[in-house]
């Protein structure tokens, strides 16, 4: 065994160190293939309360990511086709390894720490315009954007879908400002028929930013309206067979 380890050490000394250090580390290979999708609603202007809630949510999101977790961030606008991908990267870090596997690993902890700081800066740079610049749209295509995201990243088998939004759909499909209880199931049947409820087995859905209306004053939703919108999304994600759903003002991670 000692001779075997000695041979391994010699082999490592013979490896082209310059090439190893210069090569780009694949941090996605360091994790277990976990993917987190993050949708940011741009259809309402952020006020100070929104900014605090959003910043706290981004901080909680970053802290719950593990080494190798892939984070993909998209915008949500008035047209699902206008959704922009603003970030896509795996969190840097090196998995703990034994002596033998560690000798052949391309992952260097010192470099990973530097890359992790850059990862954080890049992520913050991508989301900062969400707070710093306002956008206003007449419509809000939340339903079709969720369906698009689940189809677009189906092969990644996302573990989480995190959404920052008031979840008030206002599109050709539905206008939640006038959503009644009796309209919920017919609407869901219609969406099913259109193929807009994609399978979400195993996906945990976390929604924050919910509970305020779409007006410039960003007032709290009327009790009946809030209840009906909650009922719709609970039934929507139940039909999609999502693993779990949390819908609230703050991110619950």
N, C-alpha and C positions, 0 to 999 in steps of 0.2 A: 504493500500500500504506500509506504514511504517512497519507494522507487517510482511508483506511478505518479505521485504528487510532484516529485522532483522533475519528472519528464514534462509534466504540465507546465511547471514554472519555466523550464527552458523554452518550451514552445511559445509561451507568452512573450518571452524576451525576443524571440525571433519574429514576432508579428510586426508589420509596418505601423509603428506607433503614430507616425505623422498622419497616416491615412485614417487611423481609428479616431484620433482627436479631431480631425478636420471633417469627418463625416457627420451628417446631420442625424441627431438622435430621433428615433421614432417612438415618441412617448405613448402613442396609441397602443403600441405593442406591449407596453409596460402594465397596462390595466387588464380588466376582464371583459373589455368590449362594451362597457356601459355607455349609453348615449343619453344626453339630456337635451331636450328641445325647449327653447325659450322664445315665446312670442310677446312682442311689445306693441301695444295698441297706440297708434299715432293719430287716431281720429278725434281725440279730445285734447285740448291744450292743458298742460300741467299747471296747477296752482301750487302754492307752497306745501300744502298738505300732501298733494300727489308726489311732489319731489322727495319729501322725507320718506314716505311709504315706499317709493320706488328705490331710493338709495339703500334703505334698510333691507329691502328684498334682495337686491343685487349682492349685498354683503353676505346675507344668509346663504344665498345660492353658491357663492364662491367658496364659502367655508364648508359646505357639505360635499363639494366635489373631491373625489379621491384621485390619486395618481392614475393617469391613463384614461380617466373619464373624458369623453368627448362632449363639448358644449357647442351647440349650434344655435345661433340667435338670428331671428327673423323679425322684420317689422310687420305690422298688421295695419292695413289701410282700407280705403273704400272699395278696393278691387283686389281680389285674391291674387290676380296675376301681377299686381304691383308690389307684392311682398318682396322685400329685399333681404338677402342674407348678408348680415353685417359682421358676423364672427363665426369661425369654425376651427376649433383647435382642441387638442387633448391636453389636460393638465400635466405639466412636466413633473418628473420625479422618477426615482428608481425603486423598483420592488425589492424587498429583502430577499437575498439569495444565499445559498450555501457556498462553501469555498470553491468547489469545482465549477459550478455554474457561474459564480461571480468572476472567475478568471476569464471566461469567454464572453462575458457581458459587454456590450458596447455602451452601456449606460454608466455615466460618470456622475456621482452625486454632487460634486462641486459645480460641474457645469449645469446640472439640473436645477440647482438653486438659483443660478443666474437666469436661466431660461424661465423659471417660474415667476421671477420678478417681472420679466418682459411680458410673459403671458398675462399677468395681472394688469400691467399698463396697457397692453393691447386691448384687453377686454373692456377696461374702463374708458379707453379712447373711443371704442365702438359704441358704447351706450351713453356717453356724456352728451352727445347732440340730442338725445331723447329728452333731456332736461333743459339743455341750453337753448334749443330752438323749438318754436311752436309750429305745429302743422294743424290745419283744420280741414276736415272733409265733410261733405254733405251726407255721405253714406258710411256704413261700417259693415264690411263683409266678414264677420267672425266665423260663421258656420262654414263657408266655402274655404276660408283660409285654413281652418283646422283640418278639413278634409284633404286639402292640398298638401299640408305638412305631413300628415300621416301616410299619404301615398308616396310623396317625394322621398321620405326617409324610411320607408317600409323595411328595406334591407338592413338598416341599422338596428332594427328592433329596439326602439327607444324605451328606456325604463321610466322616464319622467317627461311629462309635458307641463311646463310652467308658463302661465299666461298672466301678463299684467294688462288688465282691461276692466272696463265697467261692465262688459259682457252684454251690452245693449245692442242687439242686432238691429240694423236699419238698412235694409236692402230690398231688392226685388223679391226675395224669398219671404221676408217677414219684417214687421216693424214692431219692436218690442215695447214701444211707447203705448201701444194699444193691445198688448197681449192679454187675452182672457184665458181663464182656466179651460174653458170648453174648446179653445183653439189649439191647445198644446198637442194633444194626441193626433188630430188630423194633420198638423204641421209635421210632426215626427214621421207619420206614415208617408207623407209627401217626400220628405228628405230621404227616407229609406228607399222609396221608389226611384229617386234621382241618383242613388248611389253616393249620397253625401254624408252617410254615417259609416265611417271606415272602421274596420276591426281594431280594437285597442286592448286586446288581452294583455294583461301584465303591466299596463301603463298606469302609473300614478299621476293623477291630474291635480295640479296645485294652481289655484287662481287667486290673485290678490289685486287690490284696486277696485273691488266690487262694493257696491252699496251707495254710489252717488250717481246723480243723473248726468245727462249729456250737455246740459246748459252751461253757459259761460260762468254762472254762479256756482256750479258743481254742488247743488244741494243734495241732501240725502233723498233716496228714493222713497216714494210713498209706500206704506206698508204692504198694500195689495200688489202694487207693481213689483216690489222687491220679491214677494213670495212667489208670484207667477214666474218671474224670470229664474228664480232658484229652482222651481219645479221643472221648468223646461230643461235646464242644463243638467239637473239630476237625472231626468229621464233620458236625455240625449246620451250622456256618458254611460248610463246603465245599458242602453241598447247597444252601444259600442263595446260593451263588456270591459270597460276600464276597471283596473284593479281597485282604485280608490279615487275619491274626489273631495277636495276641500275648496270651499268657495267663501272668501272673506275679504276684509279690508287689508289685512297684513298677510305676508307669506308665512305659511305654517310648515316649517321644515325642522 
